[in-house]
Amino acid sequence: MKIGIENELFTARVDTLGAELCSLRRKADGAEFIWQGDPRYWSGHAPTLFPITGKLRDMRFDHGGKSYELPPHGFAKDREFREEERQAAGVSLVLQADEDTLRCYPFPFRLTCTFALTPRGLALTRRVENTGAGRMEFSMGEHLGLALAPLGRPLEECALVFPGPQTAWNWRLAQGLLDHKEPCLEGVAALPLSKELFRACGCLVLQGLNAPWAALRAAGAERGVRVSIGGFPTLVVWSPDNEGQFVCVEPWQGLPSRGDGGYELAARPCILHLEAGAAYEYTVTVEPE
C-alpha cells in the first residue's frame, strides 16, 4: 500500500512493502526527484537495505554454529511493514522479527522507518532495536534512486558534488564481493558521472569521504538534489548499464563481504553490533536545492 504525505512545499509517497520511498515531488513546479521505477531499466525507487548491505559470500553467513542464507541487501525490501503512526507530513512504518525472518537471520529485532517532510525536503530515520537476549550483528543503508529529469541533463552532463575537496578510495568488486581498493578521488570536490564510468566499475563503493552531504547536479550548476552522508563509512554510487536516466546515491552503514573472507557475520566488514535492549538509528535527508 502506498501512503501519501505532504506539507506546503512537497508531497511524498511511501510504500508499506519494503518501507520504500517512491516519490518526492516539489509542488511549485511538479519536479519529481525519485526515480519512478521503469522496469525497462530498474524497477526500484529507494529500497531499504537490512540486515545486510550488498552481497554475502555464497549468499550465506555463519552464526552460533549454524549457517543461514540471505539475498543481496537482505529481506527488509521485500517485507510488508506495518503502519504505526501517520500525520499529514509524516508516517512511521515498523517491521518486527517473526518466524520467517528468524529462519534466515537469527536475531529478534524491531525496525522503525520514519518519513517526515520538512521545509527543505524529506528526512528519513531508520531505527533498529535489539529485542533479543544476545548481541545482534547487522548492516543497513539507503539505495536512493535520484531521477535526472529535474536536472534537465543526461548522466554524462552531471556530477556528484561535495562541499569541499575529497580524497577517497573505491572498493572494486568481483561478482559483487570486495576485491581490492583503488584511488578514486584525490583532492577534488566533484565526481563527473557517465555511463562509461559505471560500465567500467559496475558501481563505486567509496570510503574515506569527509563530507556532510553529496549533491547530484548538472555540470556547472549550483543546484540539484542533496543527500546527507555524514557519519556513514561508505557511499555507494550506481547507475545501470542501460539508458535509465537516474543515479543511486547510497549511504551505507556496512559493506559487501570480502571475496577472500570467511562466513562469520560478526567478522563482516563494517558490521554493526547491538547489545540486548539497545537501539541504533540514523537520519538521511533528501533535499532539492
Contacts in CASP RR format, 6 or more apart in sequence:
PFRMAT RR
TARGET T0000
AUTHOR 0000-0000-0000
METHOD contacts of the structure
MODEL  1
MKIGIENELFTARVDTLGAELCSLRRKADGAEFIWQGDPRYWSGHAPTLF
PITGKLRDMRFDHGGKSYELPPHGFAKDREFREEERQAAGVSLVLQADED
TLRCYPFPFRLTCTFALTPRGLALTRRVENTGAGRMEFSMGEHLGLALAP
LGRPLEECALVFPGPQTAWNWRLAQGLLDHKEPCLEGVAALPLSKELFRA
CGCLVLQGLNAPWAALRAAGAERGVRVSIGGFPTLVVWSPDNEGQFVCVE
PWQGLPSRGDGGYELAARPCILHLEAGAAYEYTVTVEPE
1 15 0 8 1.000
1 16 0 8 1.000
1 17 0 8 1.000
2 13 0 8 1.000
2 14 0 8 1.000
2 15 0 8 1.000
2 16 0 8 1.000
2 22 0 8 1.000
3 13 0 8 1.000
3 14 0 8 1.000
3 15 0 8 1.000
3 16 0 8 1.000
3 83 0 8 1.000
3 86 0 8 1.000
3 91 0 8 1.000
4 11 0 8 1.000
4 12 0 8 1.000
4 13 0 8 1.000
4 14 0 8 1.000
4 91 0 8 1.000
5 11 0 8 1.000
5 12 0 8 1.000
5 13 0 8 1.000
5 14 0 8 1.000
5 86 0 8 1.000
5 87 0 8 1.000
5 88 0 8 1.000
5 89 0 8 1.000
5 90 0 8 1.000
5 91 0 8 1.000
5 115 0 8 1.000
5 117 0 8 1.000
6 12 0 8 1.000
6 27 0 8 1.000
6 88 0 8 1.000
6 89 0 8 1.000
6 117 0 8 1.000
7 88 0 8 1.000
7 89 0 8 1.000
7 117 0 8 1.000
7 118 0 8 1.000
7 119 0 8 1.000
8 27 0 8 1.000
8 119 0 8 1.000
9 26 0 8 1.000
9 27 0 8 1.000
9 28 0 8 1.000
9 117 0 8 1.000
9 119 0 8 1.000
9 121 0 8 1.000
10 24 0 8 1.000
10 25 0 8 1.000
10 26 0 8 1.000
10 27 0 8 1.000
10 117 0 8 1.000
10 121 0 8 1.000
10 122 0 8 1.000
11 23 0 8 1.000
11 24 0 8 1.000
11 25 0 8 1.000
11 27 0 8 1.000
11 117 0 8 1.000
12 21 0 8 1.000
12 23 0 8 1.000
12 24 0 8 1.000
12 25 0 8 1.000
12 115 0 8 1.000
12 117 0 8 1.000
12 122 0 8 1.000
13 21 0 8 1.000
13 22 0 8 1.000
13 23 0 8 1.000
14 20 0 8 1.000
14 21 0 8 1.000
14 22 0 8 1.000
14 91 0 8 1.000
14 93 0 8 1.000
14 115 0 8 1.000
15 22 0 8 1.000
15 45 0 8 1.000
16 80 0 8 1.000
16 81 0 8 1.000
16 82 0 8 1.000
16 83 0 8 1.000
16 93 0 8 1.000
17 78 0 8 1.000
17 79 0 8 1.000
17 80 0 8 1.000
17 81 0 8 1.000
18 47 0 8 1.000
18 48 0 8 1.000
18 76 0 8 1.000
18 77 0 8 1.000
18 78 0 8 1.000
18 79 0 8 1.000
18 80 0 8 1.000
18 81 0 8 1.000
18 95 0 8 1.000
19 48 0 8 1.000
19 76 0 8 1.000
19 81 0 8 1.000
19 93 0 8 1.000
19 95 0 8 1.000
19 111 0 8 1.000
19 113 0 8 1.000
20 44 0 8 1.000
20 45 0 8 1.000
20 46 0 8 1.000
20 47 0 8 1.000
20 48 0 8 1.000
20 77 0 8 1.000
21 34 0 8 1.000
21 45 0 8 1.000
21 46 0 8 1.000
21 115 0 8 1.000
21 122 0 8 1.000
21 124 0 8 1.000
21 144 0 8 1.000
21 286 0 8 1.000
22 34 0 8 1.000
22 36 0 8 1.000
22 45 0 8 1.000
22 46 0 8 1.000
23 32 0 8 1.000
23 34 0 8 1.000
23 36 0 8 1.000
23 45 0 8 1.000
24 32 0 8 1.000
24 33 0 8 1.000
24 34 0 8 1.000
24 121 0 8 1.000
24 122 0 8 1.000
24 286 0 8 1.000
24 288 0 8 1.000
25 31 0 8 1.000
25 32 0 8 1.000
25 33 0 8 1.000
26 33 0 8 1.000
26 288 0 8 1.000
31 149 0 8 1.000
31 150 0 8 1.000
31 288 0 8 1.000
32 147 0 8 1.000
32 149 0 8 1.000
32 150 0 8 1.000
33 146 0 8 1.000
33 147 0 8 1.000
33 150 0 8 1.000
33 225 0 8 1.000
33 286 0 8 1.000
33 288 0 8 1.000
34 45 0 8 1.000
34 46 0 8 1.000
34 144 0 8 1.000
34 145 0 8 1.000
34 146 0 8 1.000
34 147 0 8 1.000
35 42 0 8 1.000
35 44 0 8 1.000
35 45 0 8 1.000
35 145 0 8 1.000
35 146 0 8 1.000
35 147 0 8 1.000
35 246 0 8 1.000
36 45 0 8 1.000
36 147 0 8 1.000
37 43 0 8 1.000
37 44 0 8 1.000
37 45 0 8 1.000
38 244 0 8 1.000
40 242 0 8 1.000
40 244 0 8 1.000
41 240 0 8 1.000
41 242 0 8 1.000
41 243 0 8 1.000
41 244 0 8 1.000
41 246 0 8 1.000
42 240 0 8 1.000
42 244 0 8 1.000
42 246 0 8 1.000
44 145 0 8 1.000
45 145 0 8 1.000
46 142 0 8 1.000
46 143 0 8 1.000
46 144 0 8 1.000
46 145 0 8 1.000
47 73 0 8 1.000
47 77 0 8 1.000
47 143 0 8 1.000
48 76 0 8 1.000
48 77 0 8 1.000
48 113 0 8 1.000
48 126 0 8 1.000
48 140 0 8 1.000
48 141 0 8 1.000
48 142 0 8 1.000
48 143 0 8 1.000
49 73 0 8 1.000
49 74 0 8 1.000
49 76 0 8 1.000
49 77 0 8 1.000
49 139 0 8 1.000
49 140 0 8 1.000
49 141 0 8 1.000
49 142 0 8 1.000
49 143 0 8 1.000
49 250 0 8 1.000
49 252 0 8 1.000
50 73 0 8 1.000
50 74 0 8 1.000
50 75 0 8 1.000
50 76 0 8 1.000
50 111 0 8 1.000
50 126 0 8 1.000
50 128 0 8 1.000
50 138 0 8 1.000
50 139 0 8 1.000
50 140 0 8 1.000
50 141 0 8 1.000
51 70 0 8 1.000
51 74 0 8 1.000
51 75 0 8 1.000
51 76 0 8 1.000
51 105 0 8 1.000
51 107 0 8 1.000
51 109 0 8 1.000
51 138 0 8 1.000
51 139 0 8 1.000
51 140 0 8 1.000
52 61 0 8 1.000
52 70 0 8 1.000
52 72 0 8 1.000
52 73 0 8 1.000
52 74 0 8 1.000
52 138 0 8 1.000
52 139 0 8 1.000
52 268 0 8 1.000
53 73 0 8 1.000
53 139 0 8 1.000
53 140 0 8 1.000
53 141 0 8 1.000
53 234 0 8 1.000
53 252 0 8 1.000
53 253 0 8 1.000
53 254 0 8 1.000
53 255 0 8 1.000
53 256 0 8 1.000
54 72 0 8 1.000
54 73 0 8 1.000
54 176 0 8 1.000
54 255 0 8 1.000
54 256 0 8 1.000
55 72 0 8 1.000
55 175 0 8 1.000
55 176 0 8 1.000
55 177 0 8 1.000
55 256 0 8 1.000
55 257 0 8 1.000
56 70 0 8 1.000
56 72 0 8 1.000
56 256 0 8 1.000
56 257 0 8 1.000
56 263 0 8 1.000
57 177 0 8 1.000
57 257 0 8 1.000
57 258 0 8 1.000
57 259 0 8 1.000
57 261 0 8 1.000
57 262 0 8 1.000
57 263 0 8 1.000
58 263 0 8 1.000
59 69 0 8 1.000
59 70 0 8 1.000
59 71 0 8 1.000
59 72 0 8 1.000
60 67 0 8 1.000
60 68 0 8 1.000
60 69 0 8 1.000
60 70 0 8 1.000
60 263 0 8 1.000
61 67 0 8 1.000
61 68 0 8 1.000
61 70 0 8 1.000
61 263 0 8 1.000
61 264 0 8 1.000
61 265 0 8 1.000
61 268 0 8 1.000
62 68 0 8 1.000
62 263 0 8 1.000
62 264 0 8 1.000
62 265 0 8 1.000
63 106 0 8 1.000
63 137 0 8 1.000
63 264 0 8 1.000
63 265 0 8 1.000
63 266 0 8 1.000
64 106 0 8 1.000
66 106 0 8 1.000
67 263 0 8 1.000
68 103 0 8 1.000
68 104 0 8 1.000
68 105 0 8 1.000
68 106 0 8 1.000
69 104 0 8 1.000
70 104 0 8 1.000
70 105 0 8 1.000
73 143 0 8 1.000
74 105 0 8 1.000
75 101 0 8 1.000
75 104 0 8 1.000
75 105 0 8 1.000
76 95 0 8 1.000
76 111 0 8 1.000
79 95 0 8 1.000
79 101 0 8 1.000
81 93 0 8 1.000
81 94 0 8 1.000
81 95 0 8 1.000
81 113 0 8 1.000
82 93 0 8 1.000
82 94 0 8 1.000
82 95 0 8 1.000
82 96 0 8 1.000
83 91 0 8 1.000
83 92 0 8 1.000
83 93 0 8 1.000
83 94 0 8 1.000
84 92 0 8 1.000
84 93 0 8 1.000
84 94 0 8 1.000
84 112 0 8 1.000
85 91 0 8 1.000
85 92 0 8 1.000
86 92 0 8 1.000
89 116 0 8 1.000
89 117 0 8 1.000
90 114 0 8 1.000
90 115 0 8 1.000
90 116 0 8 1.000
90 117 0 8 1.000
91 114 0 8 1.000
91 115 0 8 1.000
92 112 0 8 1.000
92 113 0 8 1.000
92 114 0 8 1.000
92 115 0 8 1.000
93 112 0 8 1.000
93 113 0 8 1.000
93 114 0 8 1.000
93 115 0 8 1.000
94 110 0 8 1.000
94 111 0 8 1.000
94 112 0 8 1.000
94 113 0 8 1.000
95 110 0 8 1.000
95 111 0 8 1.000
95 113 0 8 1.000
96 109 0 8 1.000
96 110 0 8 1.000
96 111 0 8 1.000
96 131 0 8 1.000
97 105 0 8 1.000
97 107 0 8 1.000
97 108 0 8 1.000
97 109 0 8 1.000
97 110 0 8 1.000
97 131 0 8 1.000
101 109 0 8 1.000
102 108 0 8 1.000
107 130 0 8 1.000
107 132 0 8 1.000
107 136 0 8 1.000
107 137 0 8 1.000
107 138 0 8 1.000
108 130 0 8 1.000
108 131 0 8 1.000
108 132 0 8 1.000
108 136 0 8 1.000
109 128 0 8 1.000
109 129 0 8 1.000
109 130 0 8 1.000
109 131 0 8 1.000
109 132 0 8 1.000
109 136 0 8 1.000
109 138 0 8 1.000
110 128 0 8 1.000
110 129 0 8 1.000
110 131 0 8 1.000
111 126 0 8 1.000
111 127 0 8 1.000
111 128 0 8 1.000
111 129 0 8 1.000
112 125 0 8 1.000
112 126 0 8 1.000
112 127 0 8 1.000
112 129 0 8 1.000
113 124 0 8 1.000
113 125 0 8 1.000
113 126 0 8 1.000
113 127 0 8 1.000
114 124 0 8 1.000
114 125 0 8 1.000
114 127 0 8 1.000
115 122 0 8 1.000
115 123 0 8 1.000
115 124 0 8 1.000
116 122 0 8 1.000
116 123 0 8 1.000
116 124 0 8 1.000
116 125 0 8 1.000
117 123 0 8 1.000
118 285 0 8 1.000
118 287 0 8 1.000
120 285 0 8 1.000
120 287 0 8 1.000
120 288 0 8 1.000
121 285 0 8 1.000
121 286 0 8 1.000
121 287 0 8 1.000
121 288 0 8 1.000
122 285 0 8 1.000
122 286 0 8 1.000
122 287 0 8 1.000
123 283 0 8 1.000
123 284 0 8 1.000
123 285 0 8 1.000
124 142 0 8 1.000
124 283 0 8 1.000
124 284 0 8 1.000
124 285 0 8 1.000
124 286 0 8 1.000
125 281 0 8 1.000
125 282 0 8 1.000
125 283 0 8 1.000
126 140 0 8 1.000
126 141 0 8 1.000
126 281 0 8 1.000
126 282 0 8 1.000
127 279 0 8 1.000
127 280 0 8 1.000
127 281 0 8 1.000
128 138 0 8 1.000
128 140 0 8 1.000
128 274 0 8 1.000
128 279 0 8 1.000
128 280 0 8 1.000
128 281 0 8 1.000
129 274 0 8 1.000
129 277 0 8 1.000
129 278 0 8 1.000
129 279 0 8 1.000
130 136 0 8 1.000
130 274 0 8 1.000
130 275 0 8 1.000
130 276 0 8 1.000
130 277 0 8 1.000
130 278 0 8 1.000
130 279 0 8 1.000
131 277 0 8 1.000
132 276 0 8 1.000
132 277 0 8 1.000
133 276 0 8 1.000
134 275 0 8 1.000
134 276 0 8 1.000
135 273 0 8 1.000
135 274 0 8 1.000
135 275 0 8 1.000
135 276 0 8 1.000
136 273 0 8 1.000
136 274 0 8 1.000
136 275 0 8 1.000
136 276 0 8 1.000
137 265 0 8 1.000
137 266 0 8 1.000
137 268 0 8 1.000
137 271 0 8 1.000
137 272 0 8 1.000
137 273 0 8 1.000
138 271 0 8 1.000
138 272 0 8 1.000
138 274 0 8 1.000
139 252 0 8 1.000
139 253 0 8 1.000
139 254 0 8 1.000
139 255 0 8 1.000
139 268 0 8 1.000
139 270 0 8 1.000
139 271 0 8 1.000
139 272 0 8 1.000
140 252 0 8 1.000
140 253 0 8 1.000
140 254 0 8 1.000
140 272 0 8 1.000
141 232 0 8 1.000
141 250 0 8 1.000
141 251 0 8 1.000
141 252 0 8 1.000
141 253 0 8 1.000
141 254 0 8 1.000
142 249 0 8 1.000
142 250 0 8 1.000
142 251 0 8 1.000
142 252 0 8 1.000
142 284 0 8 1.000
143 236 0 8 1.000
143 248 0 8 1.000
143 250 0 8 1.000
144 227 0 8 1.000
144 248 0 8 1.000
144 249 0 8 1.000
144 250 0 8 1.000
144 284 0 8 1.000
144 286 0 8 1.000
145 246 0 8 1.000
145 247 0 8 1.000
145 248 0 8 1.000
145 249 0 8 1.000
146 216 0 8 1.000
146 225 0 8 1.000
146 227 0 8 1.000
146 246 0 8 1.000
146 247 0 8 1.000
146 248 0 8 1.000
146 249 0 8 1.000
146 286 0 8 1.000
147 245 0 8 1.000
147 246 0 8 1.000
148 154 0 8 1.000
148 155 0 8 1.000
148 158 0 8 1.000
148 216 0 8 1.000
148 245 0 8 1.000
148 246 0 8 1.000
148 247 0 8 1.000
149 245 0 8 1.000
150 224 0 8 1.000
150 225 0 8 1.000
150 288 0 8 1.000
151 158 0 8 1.000
151 216 0 8 1.000
151 217 0 8 1.000
151 218 0 8 1.000
151 221 0 8 1.000
151 224 0 8 1.000
152 218 0 8 1.000
153 218 0 8 1.000
153 219 0 8 1.000
154 245 0 8 1.000
155 193 0 8 1.000
155 194 0 8 1.000
155 195 0 8 1.000
155 239 0 8 1.000
155 245 0 8 1.000
155 247 0 8 1.000
156 193 0 8 1.000
156 194 0 8 1.000
156 195 0 8 1.000
157 218 0 8 1.000
157 219 0 8 1.000
158 193 0 8 1.000
158 216 0 8 1.000
158 217 0 8 1.000
158 218 0 8 1.000
158 219 0 8 1.000
158 247 0 8 1.000
159 190 0 8 1.000
159 191 0 8 1.000
159 192 0 8 1.000
159 193 0 8 1.000
159 216 0 8 1.000
159 217 0 8 1.000
159 218 0 8 1.000
159 219 0 8 1.000
159 220 0 8 1.000
160 190 0 8 1.000
160 191 0 8 1.000
160 193 0 8 1.000
160 214 0 8 1.000
160 215 0 8 1.000
160 216 0 8 1.000
160 237 0 8 1.000
160 247 0 8 1.000
160 249 0 8 1.000
161 189 0 8 1.000
161 190 0 8 1.000
161 191 0 8 1.000
161 214 0 8 1.000
161 215 0 8 1.000
161 216 0 8 1.000
161 217 0 8 1.000
162 189 0 8 1.000
162 190 0 8 1.000
162 209 0 8 1.000
162 211 0 8 1.000
162 213 0 8 1.000
162 214 0 8 1.000
162 215 0 8 1.000
163 189 0 8 1.000
163 211 0 8 1.000
163 212 0 8 1.000
163 213 0 8 1.000
164 189 0 8 1.000
164 211 0 8 1.000
165 187 0 8 1.000
165 188 0 8 1.000
165 189 0 8 1.000
166 185 0 8 1.000
166 187 0 8 1.000
166 188 0 8 1.000
166 189 0 8 1.000
166 208 0 8 1.000
166 209 0 8 1.000
166 210 0 8 1.000
166 211 0 8 1.000
167 185 0 8 1.000
167 186 0 8 1.000
167 187 0 8 1.000
167 208 0 8 1.000
168 184 0 8 1.000
168 185 0 8 1.000
168 206 0 8 1.000
168 207 0 8 1.000
168 208 0 8 1.000
168 209 0 8 1.000
169 181 0 8 1.000
169 182 0 8 1.000
169 183 0 8 1.000
169 184 0 8 1.000
169 206 0 8 1.000
169 207 0 8 1.000
169 208 0 8 1.000
170 181 0 8 1.000
170 182 0 8 1.000
170 183 0 8 1.000
170 184 0 8 1.000
170 201 0 8 1.000
170 204 0 8 1.000
170 205 0 8 1.000
170 206 0 8 1.000
171 178 0 8 1.000
171 179 0 8 1.000
171 180 0 8 1.000
171 181 0 8 1.000
171 205 0 8 1.000
171 207 0 8 1.000
171 255 0 8 1.000
172 179 0 8 1.000
172 180 0 8 1.000
172 181 0 8 1.000
172 182 0 8 1.000
172 201 0 8 1.000
172 205 0 8 1.000
173 179 0 8 1.000
173 202 0 8 1.000
173 203 0 8 1.000
173 205 0 8 1.000
173 256 0 8 1.000
174 259 0 8 1.000
176 256 0 8 1.000
177 256 0 8 1.000
177 257 0 8 1.000
177 258 0 8 1.000
177 259 0 8 1.000
178 205 0 8 1.000
178 255 0 8 1.000
178 256 0 8 1.000
178 257 0 8 1.000
178 258 0 8 1.000
178 259 0 8 1.000
178 269 0 8 1.000
179 259 0 8 1.000
181 207 0 8 1.000
184 191 0 8 1.000
184 204 0 8 1.000
184 206 0 8 1.000
185 191 0 8 1.000
185 206 0 8 1.000
185 209 0 8 1.000
191 204 0 8 1.000
191 237 0 8 1.000
192 219 0 8 1.000
193 237 0 8 1.000
193 239 0 8 1.000
193 247 0 8 1.000
195 239 0 8 1.000
195 241 0 8 1.000
197 204 0 8 1.000
198 238 0 8 1.000
198 239 0 8 1.000
198 240 0 8 1.000
198 241 0 8 1.000
199 241 0 8 1.000
202 238 0 8 1.000
202 241 0 8 1.000
203 236 0 8 1.000
203 237 0 8 1.000
203 238 0 8 1.000
204 235 0 8 1.000
204 236 0 8 1.000
204 237 0 8 1.000
204 238 0 8 1.000
205 234 0 8 1.000
205 236 0 8 1.000
205 255 0 8 1.000
205 256 0 8 1.000
206 234 0 8 1.000
206 235 0 8 1.000
206 236 0 8 1.000
206 237 0 8 1.000
207 233 0 8 1.000
207 234 0 8 1.000
207 235 0 8 1.000
208 233 0 8 1.000
209 229 0 8 1.000
209 235 0 8 1.000
211 229 0 8 1.000
211 230 0 8 1.000
212 228 0 8 1.000
212 229 0 8 1.000
212 230 0 8 1.000
213 226 0 8 1.000
213 227 0 8 1.000
213 228 0 8 1.000
213 229 0 8 1.000
213 230 0 8 1.000
214 226 0 8 1.000
214 227 0 8 1.000
214 229 0 8 1.000
214 235 0 8 1.000
214 249 0 8 1.000
215 224 0 8 1.000
215 225 0 8 1.000
215 226 0 8 1.000
215 227 0 8 1.000
215 289 0 8 1.000
216 224 0 8 1.000
216 225 0 8 1.000
216 226 0 8 1.000
216 227 0 8 1.000
216 247 0 8 1.000
216 249 0 8 1.000
217 223 0 8 1.000
217 224 0 8 1.000
217 289 0 8 1.000
218 224 0 8 1.000
222 289 0 8 1.000
223 288 0 8 1.000
223 289 0 8 1.000
224 288 0 8 1.000
224 289 0 8 1.000
225 286 0 8 1.000
225 287 0 8 1.000
225 288 0 8 1.000
225 289 0 8 1.000
226 285 0 8 1.000
226 286 0 8 1.000
226 287 0 8 1.000
226 288 0 8 1.000
226 289 0 8 1.000
227 249 0 8 1.000
227 251 0 8 1.000
227 284 0 8 1.000
227 285 0 8 1.000
227 286 0 8 1.000
227 287 0 8 1.000
228 251 0 8 1.000
228 283 0 8 1.000
228 284 0 8 1.000
228 285 0 8 1.000
228 287 0 8 1.000
229 235 0 8 1.000
229 249 0 8 1.000
229 251 0 8 1.000
229 284 0 8 1.000
230 251 0 8 1.000
231 282 0 8 1.000
232 251 0 8 1.000
232 252 0 8 1.000
232 253 0 8 1.000
232 282 0 8 1.000
233 252 0 8 1.000
233 253 0 8 1.000
233 254 0 8 1.000
233 255 0 8 1.000
233 270 0 8 1.000
234 251 0 8 1.000
234 252 0 8 1.000
234 253 0 8 1.000
234 254 0 8 1.000
234 255 0 8 1.000
234 270 0 8 1.000
235 249 0 8 1.000
235 250 0 8 1.000
235 251 0 8 1.000
235 252 0 8 1.000
236 248 0 8 1.000
236 250 0 8 1.000
236 252 0 8 1.000
237 247 0 8 1.000
237 248 0 8 1.000
237 249 0 8 1.000
237 250 0 8 1.000
238 247 0 8 1.000
238 248 0 8 1.000
238 250 0 8 1.000
239 246 0 8 1.000
239 247 0 8 1.000
239 248 0 8 1.000
251 284 0 8 1.000
252 270 0 8 1.000
253 270 0 8 1.000
253 272 0 8 1.000
253 282 0 8 1.000
254 268 0 8 1.000
254 269 0 8 1.000
254 270 0 8 1.000
254 271 0 8 1.000
254 272 0 8 1.000
255 268 0 8 1.000
255 269 0 8 1.000
255 270 0 8 1.000
256 269 0 8 1.000
257 268 0 8 1.000
257 269 0 8 1.000
258 269 0 8 1.000
261 267 0 8 1.000
265 271 0 8 1.000
266 273 0 8 1.000
272 280 0 8 1.000
274 280 0 8 1.000
END
